[in-house]
Amino acid sequence: MTHIALITGANKGIGYETARLLGEQGMTVLLGARDETLGQKAAETLGATFVQLDVTDDASIRRAADFVEAEYGRLDVLVNNAGIIGDLAEARGLPSGVTREALRQVFETNVFGVVAVTNAFLPLLRRADAARIVNVSSEVGSVATVSDPENPLYQLVGIPYPASKTALNMVTAMYAKELTDTPIKVNAANPGYCATDLNGHAGFRTPEQGASVSVALATLPEDGPSGQLWGSLTLAGGTDTNGALPW
């Protein structure tokens, strides 16, 4: 039976590569994106199905869930990939300069959107034999990591994006606890510092390398972990390997 996978924010970057890699594994890929033109173009390139999905719009989320239910009746993989760093200057400065508006903008997509999408699709995920939920997080959301003077991320000082990923890690842990007695596995992915539009293509990993983390978590075997922050250990250990990171 062909698995059905939905990836949010998948018209470019890590999301696009995740869609491509899951498609190469034979999954039916539903490419979620806010912009219809960009999303449709990306879906056509990959041979995927475009689903208009704005994670900050409840009506859009509901329409997307209704579409998947009507067309497929279930969902095997949900990759909550959509994320932003915020376009307000206050979102990128020191904590003392952050504003409520900057926080709200980032959390709306990175945290509230993930919860809204997950809850909308959870009934369909429960219908699958063994669904997988992947929340694309970041090592910058690991309090232990950014508080370690020996880690390169110790130099990071800011609130909106890192705090949103810390919150997302907690969201992941709580869903994993709620679903512990089900075959559904829920994990947070750390793609590492990838060159994408999010960081002006400054990262040293490729989008495909980042996407491979989400794909690994999306295809976990029955004895795989749940409730972990897992992925690139490049900054943590200096080697290009994957593993569990501290919350």
C-alpha positions, 0 to 999 in steps of 0.5 A: 500500500502506497503511503501518503505524505503531506509536507508543509512549506514544501515549495522550496528549500528543505521542504521541497527536498523532503517532498522529492526524497519521499517521492523517490521512495514511492510515496504519494506526496502532497506538497503543501504551500501558501502560494498557489503559483509557486506550490503548483509549479513545485508540485508539477516539477516533482510529480506531486499533488499541490495542496494549498495550505497556509499554516496561519489560516485555520480555514486553509488548514480545514480545506486541506484536511477535507481534501486529503480525507476526500481523496485518500481517507488517511494520512501516513506521514505529516512533516510540519516543515513550514517555518519563518525567522520573521521579517521584522527587524525586532525579530533578529536583534537582542532580547532587550529589543524584541517586541510582542509583534515580532514574537507573535509573528514567528510563533504563529507559524512555527508553533501555533501553526504546527499545533493547528495542522497536527490537530486537523490531520490527526484523525487521518493519521490515526487511520494509517497503520503506523503514521509518522509526524515530523516537526522540523525544529532546530538545534538552536531550540535546544536550551542545553546546546545554546547554553553550553560555552563549548558549543558554537551556538553559545554565541547566539543571543536572540528570542523569537526564532530560537524560542519558537523552536524550543516551544516546538520541541515541547509540543513534540514531546507532548504529542509523543506522550499523548500518542505513546500507546498508538503506533504513531511516532512523533519526533522533532528534526534537526536538519542542521545549518542548511543553505536556504532562503531562511538564512540567506543561503549562509548554511554549510549543509545542503537542503537535501542533507537537511531533508534527509533527517526529516525523511529518516524520521518519516520512515522510522521502523516499528522499533524507532524512537518517539519523542526525540529531537534528532538529526545533525550532530555537526555542531554538537560533535564536529562530525557529520552524523545524526543522532539524538540531541538534548532538549 
